[in-house]
Amino acid sequence: MICPGRQVIVDLGCGPGAVTQLILEHVSGSEPQPRVIGVDPSPSAIAKARAAISSRLAEFMEGSAELLSRLVPPADAVVFLNAIHLVQDKQQVLGEIRQNVEARGLLGFNSRSSRAPTSRGRAGSGGVGSCARCRRSERRGSTSGTTATPRR
Ligand SMILES: C[S@@+](CC[C@H](N)C(=O)[O-])C[C@H]1O[C@@H](n2cnc3c(N)ncnc32)[C@H](O)[C@@H]1O
């Protein structure tokens, strides 16, 4: 889901930036260059991410998923990895993400659940799916996870 051509990619619950770094490696050299925005409510995690990552594509901000649409511009892709289980009101947060994701954008998330991803992982009324380019790369085995395209 981190394809060339994405303009704004949000790493929600970015922690100290390990996933942000992977995203940056993935988009390295792509044109136009995207903004990669890490968001996390923990000031210490944000400080670590800022210290660890010096890419000029990356920016970090303190904030929580509950307020996402007030924090970041509309995004093409939101990843929320290893963190959604920490959110109290998942329905509210998925609605918030849905507001923030562009019409053709994607949400990718996982959780600690031991169950395999199913359609129960949908964001609001969104359907599970990915863009053609991502599906090709998934077939090559370079991407995994659940993606949801918010529908309006
Ligand atoms: C296990 S870490 C995952 C960090 C990173 N995504 C990764 O996979 O390496 C979970 C992160 O979720 C953040 N978090 C907790 N509640 C959150 C919320 N309501 N909105 C966004 N992030 C949250 C925590 O501060 C923590 O940094």
The ligand as an ORCA input file, in Angstrom:
! r2SCAN-3c Opt
* xyz 0 1
  C       3.680     -1.126     20.151
  S       3.918      0.583     19.683
  C       3.958      0.432     17.908
  C       4.906      1.421     17.295
  C       5.049      1.269     15.774
  N       3.791      1.431     15.080
  C       5.642     -0.078     15.435
  O       4.908     -0.963     14.947
  O       6.851     -0.267     15.652
  C       2.280      1.250     19.946
  C       2.234      2.775     19.829
  O       0.878      3.192     19.798
  C       0.807      4.440     20.445
  N      -0.577      4.725     20.812
  C      -1.240      4.398     21.948
  N      -2.471      4.894     21.938
  C      -2.621      5.551     20.760
  C      -3.671      6.317     20.181
  N      -4.838      6.473     20.807
  N      -3.450      6.879     18.964
  C      -2.271      6.704     18.325
  N      -1.237      6.006     18.838
  C      -1.411      5.439     20.041
  C       1.749      4.274     21.617
  O       2.155      5.521     22.158
  C       2.882      3.489     21.010
  O       3.926      4.312     20.570
*
